[in-house]
């Protein structure tokens, strides 16, 4: 038997009714209006659901695609027909409405509503917000006009949006009363207008990506427009088709690539590109185009320069590449931009820390190359400052330069961990040699052990050097009979510093006069009683 689920949807809750083909109610429940909760409830039903239906409303698109993604056959019903069917019900509650929708779904007395795609709703939202910002900008301008009339200030009948602030502000700055009241309105209007320009740019960019809209835009332009045409015949370093083969979209992409790259190289923020004048825009286009016409080498050099002139403490490609990345991110799937997209993506993966699950221009990195200092610290167990100084010591750079770094190459982190494994601090070396840390310091100053100082207060030595010294002691012949004193007793008796005696042993001055006893570490050394007579240098 077939089973049908009717949903009565409100903003925060949803009533569900499941009925069979004969109209018998099998399940009724009220849930939060969330895709996961609704899907779990329907999946817990003992029999498969033939169809899920609800009337058209503000949440229709969200529910339709969400439940479709969960594997249900979903239909959105025309709201007027459903309302007419439910109007005959005596008690109008969410529970009863869901039951009525299930009956309407079972009988088939409804007209399905076409559900627009998410992309279509995104375009609609973009156009709606653009229109709302423009209307609010006009409303504030009209409010300013009305207030100025009271004081006898009359503005021209037609004032361009971009020049409104420059016209009004000088008129009122000399009047303290007017400035106190109207300047906040002008500031608010200017902020709204700048956001409108940003949305307007996005709308034009979306239109440029649509072939039909791009053709219409191109037909409406004349030769004196601001649309930048590259000089002479060029292939832009083979990253674009030859000019004779460029389509309307190709010209638009070449213009936008040149403008955004030139703006990024000159340090212009993304939000300020739309505010550029004609001359500034053409100059930036020319600067960007000079890089692109060289080809891959020119673009790579430009991207490297943007990385080198970063202004943020933590490197991040969207901030460093600025307007160029913001433009490319919205059009990277255009076939005419395949080469530029691939080169930029490869540069980002090789130059910046990018997570393996992060999409950049439509693709994820296949392997990690750079890590942020936070990730490197978490993986190595080192503190961030210590890791910087450790890498600086390994690479022979100054401490100031080492502390300025913000990311770590994966090979650098691997080498740092391997280098760290070869080091022993003073306490570890002292425990292995059975001496005090201060005596280890003296031995390091005498050159018997390497002195590695990563920070101003911490010293380290090589584990291999400590083991080599211990192996030299173990290689001595054992003591047989008398005539030898343990190293400590010998030093106390004759007033010889222990590190100095060990140095004499390492340099071979005690050959034939030392044996291996039962002590631990260096205290296994036993020195002949009359060694001072034979070797007065001690």
FENKA-V524505 format. One line per field, one symbol per residue. ss: DSSP state (H for helix, E for strand, C for the rest). phi: phi as a letter, one per 30 degrees, with the letter a starting at -180 (. if undefined). A space follows every 10 residues. Layout:
ss: ???
phi: ???
This chain:
ss: CCEEEEEEEC CCEEEEEEEE CCCCEEEEEE EECCHHHHHH HHHCCCCCCC EEEEECCCCH HHHHHHHHHC CCCEEEECHH HHHHHHCCCC CCCHHHHHHH HHHHHHHCCC CECCCCCHHH HHHHHHHHHH HHHHHHHHHH HHHHHHHHHH CCCCCCCCCC HHHHHHHHHH HHCCCHHHHH HHHHHHHHHH HHHHHHHHHH HHHHHHHHHC HHHHHHHHHC CCCCCCCCCC CCCCCCCCCC CCHHHCCHHH HHHHHHHHHH HHHHHCCCCH HHHCCCCHHH HHHHHHHHHH HHCCCHHHHH HHHHHHHHCC CCCCCCHHHH HHHHHHHHHH HCCCHHHHHH HHHHHHHHHH HCCCCCCCEE CCEECCCCCE EEHHHHHHHH CCCHHHHHHH HHHHHCCCHH HHHCCCEEEH HHHHHHHHHH HCEEEHHHHH HHHCCCHHHH HHHHHCCCCC CEECCCCCEE EEHHHHHHHH HHHHCCCECC CCCEEEHHHH HHHHCCCHHH HHHHHHCCCC CCCEEECCCC HHHHEEEECC HHHHCCCC
phi: .dbbcccccb dcbbccbcbc dcjddcabac bddbeddddd ddddddbddd acbaddadcd dddddddddd jcdcbccddd dddddddddd ccbddddddd dddddddida cdcdcddddd dddddddddd dddddddddd ddddeddddd ciccdedbbd edcddddded dcddcddddd cceedddddd dddddddddd dddddddddd dddddddddd ccdcddddcd dhcachiidb deedcddedd dddddddddd dddddcidde dcddcddedd ddddeddddd ddddjddddd ddddddddcd ccdcdbdddd dheddddddd bdddedcedd dddddddddd cbdbddccdb hjbcddadcb bddddddddc iddddddddd ddddcicddd dddddbbbdd dddddddddd ddcbdddddd ddcibdeddd edddddjdbd cccdcdcccb bddddddddd dddddddddb icjbceeddd dddcicdeed dddddddidc eicbbcccdc iddddbcddc ddddbddd
